[in-house]
Amino acid sequence: MEGPAEASEKNNKGRVCVTGGTGFVASWLIMKLLQHGYSVHATVRDRNKDTSYLTNLPDAGERLRIFVADLGDPQSFKPAIEGCVGVFHVAHPMDLVGIESAETITERSIRAIHGILQLCIDSGTVKRVVYTSSISAVFGKDRGGGDDGAAAEVDEESWSDVEFMKTLDFVGVGYYISKTVTEMAALEFAEKHGLELVTVIPSWIHGPFICPSLPGSVHSSLGLILGNENQIKYGKITPMVHTDDNAEAHIYLFEHPDAKGRYICSAMEVTVEEMVDHLRSKHPHLKLLDPEGLINPTANIDGLSSKKLLEIGFKYKYGIAEMFDDAIQCCKCIGRL
């Protein structure tokens, strides 16, 4: 008779590494990878950080290991990558309060991605790397508009204009610049060295979370309820993707034999009016702030195309209702609502 250990090994789809394991995106991805039957090596920067919300996940006891690694020392990721068939590189230097310059953040991020990709090559086991990019890598430019005032479609051929972004004056622009340049550097390195690399470009990620603190992305999305004076204001139109759809897209692109290059991951475009209508109808007990005070009329992000991802068979499962309802439920669980 087959014992639990043998059964677990038999059903194991392989060992993968997820960097930045304690973050919003990575922690949910780790949970989904375990559900899909993978063993996971998760990296964390701080060895003293509470990781119980990861180690308590179903199957984590048998198939999850935590490693300490820091982007400032790419070689520190070697133990976590060794023996893995894939790497999901989610970690990125974060400075959304403007303490460090864009140049400093970008230099550290590129050094990290080059080091990590080289470790993947040296491992002899890594078959594919999935890099988590950002919508900021396709939207940082003066889009203008056509004769009819409509902005052009944004697809995987679109790249943010780094020189234009350097002229912008808002907290967090260094993150936008570094994400763009790092994705470029990752694709160039992979092409040069023959490494399979797929980049995922999520739009605004909204929905449930398992990390113990409120993710900035969710805080901003729930600005009508929580207030977001210190967050990015809404555009009249915002492309969004549910937390779970984003994680599933990462795994789908890791597994799909023909996946190559960049993939935008965005389920739908949501207007402020749609947000207000949903919240008032489904959550009438929650007091909403004046939406007009939370709108930046120059920050519309429309025309984002997921056509490439859909063409290889991926299907989104969730819409605006699940995004908001699931996020609100998680906020209640941590005492934020």
Secondary structure, DSSP 8 states (H G I E B T S, - for coil): ---HHHHHHHT---EEEESSTTSHHHHHHHHHHHHTT-EEEEEES-TTS--HHHHTSTTHHHHEEEEE-BTTBGGGGHHHHTT-SEEEE------TTS-S-HHHHHHHHHHHHHHHHHHHHHHS---EEEEE--THHHH-S-----TTS----B-TT----HHHHHT--STTHHHHHHHHHHHHHHHHHHHHHT--EEEEEE-EEES---SSS--HHHHHHTHHHH--TTS--B-SEEEEEEHHHHHHHHHHHHH-TT--EEEEE--EEEEHHHHHHHHHHH-TTS----GGGGB-TT-----B--HHHHHTT------HHHHHHHHHHHHHHTT--
